[in-house]
Amino acid sequence: MFNRSQELFERAQRSIAGGINSGIRKMEVPVPLYFDHGKGCRIWDVDGNEFIDFQTGQGALLYGHAPAGMAEAIADQARKGTHWAAQCELEIEVAERLQKMIPGAELVRFNNSATEVVLSAFRLARAHTGRRLILKFEGHYHGWADEGLVGFAPPPDRWGDDEHPARLHPSQGVIPEVLEQFVVARWNDVGHLRRKVDEFRGQIAAIVFEPVLCNTGCMEPAPGLLQAIRELCDRDGMLMIADETITGFRFGAGGAQIHYGVVPDLTILGKAIGGGVPFAALVGREAAFAKILSGEVVHAGTLNANPLCLSAAKWCLDEILALGDHHPAGVIALGRQLMTGLRALADTHGIPLRPQGPGLVFHCAMLKPGAAEGPITSYRDYVRRHDAPRWAHLRRCLLENGVRAIERGLWFLSLAHRQADLDEALRRADTAFARHAAEWH
Ligand SMILES: Cc1ncc(COP(=O)(O)O)c(C=O)c1O
């Protein structure tokens, strides 16, 4: 059913290194798919297969595929000019919307990817405090640059004991000294976090985190964890950096910081801010931006505040603003319903699938034989209990029955998913689960 994708993938490998342009895309089995078009929550590949999409551009497509208004906004701007490398009123309009939406957004700077924004935030935090260390949590992903990947996906044989998570990097070619600029802590253990902060007291510039750990499983913060981060940052003069690349706008206009009731010093925004165009922002308190204001910290980029991206972002933010208080309740309700439906199907077919998360995004953990029940709360817990090969098999069965989830197990709901789409997805999943149950031994 994927013949044309197979052909294109073989052809691509003769010109594109490895045939793909982002490492994770190679995980798609039986072959990385080639797509032709999308509409709403559906996407069609080059073989004509139609999928109900829960991958949604790795979460960027909160408004669904190809929303008409956004296409017009971009086209109108493209006719006037695609790039100025200078100022335009649109950038102020987008910045003003962010100020209105996000509690901690006193000032704003734009980039083209969240990876870049993470680097800006770390640089700013170090300059602001005169300290060098960044505390980050195991399993959290902050972009693919040297600094963003420390502590992401460490292998169990090298990850160190629970009290001293090792500073490891999943990529070769990284300057070893980069690792020394980080403290790695376990997620969802407030006592451990406090001990780590005390151990390096006076040396930590910032604590960075995904408010909901979406890049390893889907783990909400333990009660009081985000408040403890805020308290420790205030106590020790560290900056609190919320990486809301995934949670921003998905959790409502104010993101996860409103949902969980904390105001960070700096916030990283990506993905849904541009609805699928390369756009990202750093927002935060004026005091935290002081070194950019004074010119002592360099922040730059030829394509920063690109007008095509700004026109898309303005359209996206207006969509969220127009939803008002209805968002995110509607997406949460649909997502929870899908989680319940998947769990019920899994039980029927005797599959140990455990959907987990706040609904608008969730992860399907597949329990290893003999693994304990109950929520997965940290990276180590995830590695110990999640059966990745078994999930990969089920994911393929789902894909071949027209349901597309993220390779690593995450599912994103979008504003374009409707009740009828979910009902259909569950009918397709029923067939996929039956096949998986028959084939998996
Ligand atoms: C939490 C988080 N931060 C940063 C990034 C990096 O974003 P980008 O790939 O747009 O640079 C991602 C990407 O998945 C992310 O999930």
The ligand as an SDF file (V2000), in Angstrom:
LIG
                    3D

 16 16  0  0  0  0  0  0  0  0999 V2000
    9.6640   20.8880   24.0210 C   0  0  0  0  0  0  0  0  0  0  0  0
   10.3990   21.1800   22.7510 C   0  0  0  0  0  0  0  0  0  0  0  0
   11.3380   22.1440   22.7270 N   0  0  0  0  0  0  0  0  0  0  0  0
   11.9970   22.4650   21.6280 C   0  0  0  0  0  0  0  0  0  0  0  0
   11.7750   21.7910   20.4400 C   0  0  0  0  0  0  0  0  0  0  0  0
   12.5150   22.1660   19.2010 C   0  0  0  0  0  0  0  0  0  0  0  0
   11.6430   22.6710   18.2590 O   0  0  0  0  0  0  0  0  0  0  0  0
   12.0900   22.7950   16.7210 P   0  0  0  0  0  0  0  0  0  0  0  0
   12.2060   21.3800   16.2290 O   0  0  0  0  0  0  0  0  0  0  0  0
   10.9670   23.5410   16.1010 O   0  0  0  0  0  0  0  0  0  0  0  0
   13.3510   23.5300   16.6890 O   0  0  0  0  0  0  0  0  0  0  0  0
   10.8250   20.7750   20.4030 C   0  0  0  0  0  0  0  0  0  0  0  0
   10.5840   20.0100   19.1810 C   0  0  0  0  0  0  0  0  0  0  0  0
    9.9740   18.9840   19.1400 O   0  0  0  0  0  0  0  0  0  0  0  0
   10.1180   20.4550   21.5890 C   0  0  0  0  0  0  0  0  0  0  0  0
    9.1960   19.4800   21.6140 O   0  0  0  0  0  0  0  0  0  0  0  0
  1  2  1  0
  2  3  1  0
  2 15  2  0
  3  4  2  0
  4  5  1  0
  5  6  1  0
  5 12  2  0
  6  7  1  0
  7  8  1  0
  8  9  2  0
  8 10  1  0
  8 11  1  0
 12 13  1  0
 12 15  1  0
 13 14  2  0
 15 16  1  0
M  END
$$$$
